[in-house]
Amino acid sequence: MPTYRDYLWLQQYFDTSFAFGYCAAVISDCTPAQVLSILGAESSHSEVAGIAELAQVEIELVEQSVSGPSAVVAVARLDGKSTLLIQLNGGSFAVSVALMRPLLPDHEVVSHYLSTNADSQFIWWSNGERVADFELVGIGPVIGDERVVDLISEVGGIGIDDDAQNQLAKYAVQGAFALAERITGASVPAALFEAGRFTVAAVTRAGAGAGATSVSTPKSFPKETAVPAEQGSATP
């Protein structure tokens, strides 16, 4: 079972690629090319290797954009047929219902983001319905399926969990990536951030309307675990 400890390698990016915030989503049963097509991305794409190059290219593409209101996002293939969508430098694309709506039907989508001023959110959608959401950094309650509270405790690191030496949210980002893997079954490997292939493209914001806000219970959680949550120090 994944825990926040499996994503402690993310720490090295906090002062660089993640310095101005991040937004990420795992989309199950959808390839990177399909994700961009469904979102209506522009036909001009850039290919980059690793998260450091991605951060720079995203900045350049935003500065060069002349096609009206748009967001620059990147996609990469994960385990099986799942896709990671990521936006750096203050974006919040993946937690916007209006922008993500085309991807929500028929897919399991888990999104999370954190800004430089500690605004944060974690959302789980299943087949077009919002299952649960909560503040990634904060003391707000989990809204929706209460079983998510147990999953948060199992992966550790997130604000409502005490495993990280009682330092709330110290490992919230690592916990968010682990929780997304716990729900979708798709891991984000360190090698992807180091030198993996990302496709970068601009997606128009025009025409996005209000999204559904209903909450439903999923049929089942993938990979039910018999492994107890880790206890003790958060030091790796």
C-alpha positions as CSV (number, residue, x, y, z in Angstrom):
1,M,0.0,0.0,0.0
2,P,1.5,3.4,-0.9
3,T,2.1,5.9,1.9
4,Y,3.5,9.5,1.9
5,R,6.9,7.9,2.6
6,D,6.9,6.5,-1.0
7,Y,6.9,10.1,-2.2
8,L,9.5,11.7,0.0
9,W,11.6,12.1,-3.1
10,L,9.3,15.1,-4.0
11,Q,11.0,17.2,-1.4
12,Q,13.9,18.1,-3.7
13,Y,11.4,19.9,-6.0
14,F,9.8,22.2,-3.4
15,D,12.4,25.0,-3.8
16,T,12.6,24.6,-7.6
17,S,9.8,23.3,-9.9
18,F,7.2,23.4,-7.1
19,A,8.3,26.8,-5.7
20,F,5.3,28.6,-7.1
21,G,2.7,25.9,-6.5
22,Y,1.5,23.0,-8.5
23,C,-1.7,21.3,-9.6
24,A,-1.9,17.7,-10.6
25,A,-4.5,15.0,-11.6
26,V,-4.4,11.3,-12.3
27,I,-6.9,10.3,-14.9
28,S,-7.6,6.6,-15.1
29,D,-8.2,4.6,-18.4
30,C,-7.1,7.5,-20.6
31,T,-3.9,8.0,-22.5
32,P,-2.0,11.4,-22.6
33,A,-3.1,11.9,-26.2
34,Q,-6.7,11.2,-25.4
35,V,-6.6,13.6,-22.4
36,L,-5.4,16.4,-24.6
37,S,-7.9,15.6,-27.3
38,I,-10.8,15.5,-24.9
39,L,-9.7,18.8,-23.4
40,G,-9.5,20.4,-26.8
41,A,-5.9,21.3,-26.5
42,E,-4.2,23.3,-29.3
43,S,-2.6,21.2,-32.0
44,S,0.9,22.6,-31.3
45,H,2.6,20.5,-28.6
46,S,6.0,20.6,-27.0
47,E,7.9,17.5,-25.7
48,V,10.1,17.9,-22.7
49,A,12.1,15.6,-20.4
50,G,11.7,15.8,-16.7
51,I,10.0,18.3,-14.4
52,A,12.8,20.9,-14.4
53,E,12.5,21.4,-18.1
54,L,8.7,21.2,-17.9
55,A,8.6,24.2,-15.5
56,Q,10.7,26.3,-17.8
57,V,8.8,25.4,-20.9
58,E,5.4,26.1,-19.2
59,I,6.6,29.6,-18.4
60,E,7.7,30.2,-21.9
61,L,4.5,29.0,-23.4
62,V,2.4,31.1,-21.1
63,E,4.4,34.2,-22.1
64,Q,4.1,33.4,-25.8
65,S,0.4,32.6,-25.8
66,V,-1.6,34.8,-28.2
67,S,-4.7,32.6,-28.6
68,G,-6.8,34.3,-25.9
69,P,-7.6,32.9,-22.4
70,S,-5.7,29.6,-22.1
71,A,-4.0,27.3,-19.6
72,V,-0.7,25.5,-20.3
73,V,-0.8,21.9,-19.0
74,A,1.5,18.9,-19.3
75,V,0.5,15.2,-19.5
76,A,2.6,12.0,-19.1
77,R,1.8,8.3,-19.2
78,L,1.6,6.4,-15.9
79,D,1.0,2.7,-15.1
80,G,-1.2,1.0,-17.6
81,K,-3.5,3.4,-19.4
82,S,-3.5,6.2,-16.8
83,T,-2.3,9.7,-17.3
84,L,-0.8,12.4,-15.1
85,L,-1.9,15.9,-15.8
86,I,0.3,18.6,-14.2
87,Q,0.5,22.4,-14.1
88,L,3.2,24.4,-12.4
89,N,3.8,28.0,-11.5
90,G,0.5,28.8,-9.8
91,G,-2.0,27.0,-12.0
92,S,-5.2,25.4,-10.7
93,F,-6.5,23.8,-13.9
94,A,-7.0,20.3,-12.5
95,V,-9.2,21.3,-9.6
96,S,-11.6,23.4,-11.7
97,V,-14.8,21.5,-12.4
98,A,-15.6,23.7,-15.4
99,L,-12.2,23.0,-17.0
100,M,-12.0,19.4,-16.2
101,R,-15.6,18.5,-17.0
102,P,-14.9,16.9,-20.4
103,L,-12.7,14.3,-18.6
104,L,-15.0,13.5,-15.7
105,P,-17.6,11.1,-17.3
106,D,-16.5,7.5,-17.5
107,H,-13.2,8.1,-15.7
108,E,-11.8,8.0,-12.2
109,V,-10.1,11.4,-11.7
110,V,-8.2,12.5,-8.6
111,S,-6.9,16.1,-8.5
112,H,-4.9,18.0,-5.9
113,Y,-3.2,21.4,-5.8
114,L,-1.3,23.7,-3.4
115,S,-0.5,27.4,-4.0
116,T,2.2,29.6,-2.6
117,N,-0.2,31.1,-0.1
118,A,-1.3,27.6,1.1
119,D,-4.6,27.5,-0.7
120,S,-5.2,23.8,-1.4
121,Q,-7.7,21.2,-2.4
122,F,-8.0,17.5,-3.0
123,I,-10.9,16.2,-5.1
124,W,-12.0,12.8,-6.2
125,W,-14.4,12.4,-9.1
126,S,-15.8,9.0,-10.2
127,N,-17.8,8.7,-13.4
128,G,-18.8,12.4,-13.4
129,E,-19.8,12.6,-9.7
130,R,-17.7,14.2,-7.0
131,V,-17.1,11.6,-4.4
132,A,-15.1,13.6,-1.9
133,D,-13.0,16.7,-1.4
134,F,-11.1,18.5,1.4
135,E,-8.4,21.0,2.0
136,L,-5.0,19.5,1.5
137,V,-3.5,22.0,3.9
138,G,-5.9,23.1,6.6
139,I,-8.4,21.9,9.2
140,G,-11.6,21.8,7.2
141,P,-13.6,18.6,7.2
142,V,-13.7,15.9,4.4
143,I,-16.8,16.5,2.4
144,G,-18.4,13.4,0.9
145,D,-17.5,9.8,1.4
146,E,-16.3,9.4,5.0
147,R,-14.2,6.4,4.0
148,V,-11.7,8.9,2.6
149,V,-10.8,9.8,6.2
150,D,-9.6,6.2,6.7
151,L,-7.6,6.3,3.5
152,I,-6.0,9.6,4.5
153,S,-4.9,8.0,7.8
154,E,-3.5,5.0,6.0
155,V,-1.3,7.0,3.6
156,G,-0.3,9.6,6.2
157,G,1.3,13.0,5.9
158,I,-1.8,15.0,5.2
159,G,-3.1,17.6,7.7
160,I,-5.8,15.6,9.4
161,D,-3.3,12.8,10.1
162,D,-0.9,12.8,13.2
163,D,1.7,10.4,11.8
164,A,4.1,13.2,10.7
165,Q,5.4,14.0,14.2
166,N,2.2,16.0,14.9
167,Q,3.3,18.6,12.4
168,L,0.1,19.1,10.4
169,A,0.5,19.0,6.7
170,K,4.3,18.8,6.8
171,Y,4.1,16.1,4.2
172,A,0.8,17.0,2.6
173,V,2.0,17.0,-1.0
174,Q,3.6,13.6,-0.5
175,G,0.4,12.4,1.1
176,A,-1.7,13.7,-1.8
177,F,0.3,11.8,-4.4
178,A,0.1,8.7,-2.2
179,L,-3.6,9.1,-1.7
180,A,-4.1,9.6,-5.5
181,E,-2.2,6.4,-6.1
182,R,-4.3,4.6,-3.4
183,I,-7.5,5.6,-5.2
184,T,-6.5,5.1,-8.8
185,G,-3.9,2.4,-8.5
186,A,-1.5,4.4,-10.7
187,S,1.8,5.5,-9.2
188,V,3.9,8.5,-10.1
189,P,7.5,7.3,-10.2
190,A,10.5,9.4,-9.3
191,A,12.1,8.6,-12.7
192,L,9.2,10.5,-14.4
193,F,10.1,13.7,-12.6
194,E,13.8,13.2,-13.3
195,A,13.8,12.6,-17.0
196,G,10.4,11.2,-18.1
197,R,8.5,12.4,-21.2
198,F,5.9,15.1,-20.8
199,T,3.8,16.6,-23.6
200,V,3.0,20.3,-23.0
201,A,0.0,22.1,-24.7
202,A,-2.3,25.0,-24.2
203,V,-5.9,24.4,-23.5
204,T,-8.5,27.2,-24.0
205,R,-10.6,28.3,-21.1
206,A,-13.3,29.7,-23.3
207,G,-16.8,28.3,-23.1
208,A,-16.3,26.5,-19.8
209,G,-19.5,26.5,-17.8
210,A,-20.5,25.7,-14.2
211,G,-19.8,22.1,-13.2
212,A,-21.8,19.5,-11.3
213,T,-21.3,19.5,-7.5
214,S,-23.1,16.3,-6.5
215,V,-21.4,13.7,-4.3
216,S,-21.8,10.0,-4.8
217,T,-20.3,6.8,-3.3
218,P,-18.1,4.8,-5.6
219,K,-18.9,1.1,-6.2
220,S,-15.6,0.0,-4.5
221,F,-12.2,1.1,-3.6
222,P,-9.4,-0.4,-5.7
223,K,-6.9,-2.7,-3.9
224,E,-8.6,-3.1,-0.5
225,T,-5.7,-3.3,2.0
226,A,-5.1,-5.5,5.0
227,V,-1.9,-3.5,5.8
228,P,-2.2,-1.3,8.8
229,A,-1.2,2.4,8.6
230,E,2.4,3.2,9.5
231,Q,3.0,4.6,12.9
232,G,5.8,6.6,14.4
233,S,8.3,9.1,13.2
234,A,8.0,10.8,9.8
235,T,11.7,10.7,9.3
236,P,12.6,8.5,6.3
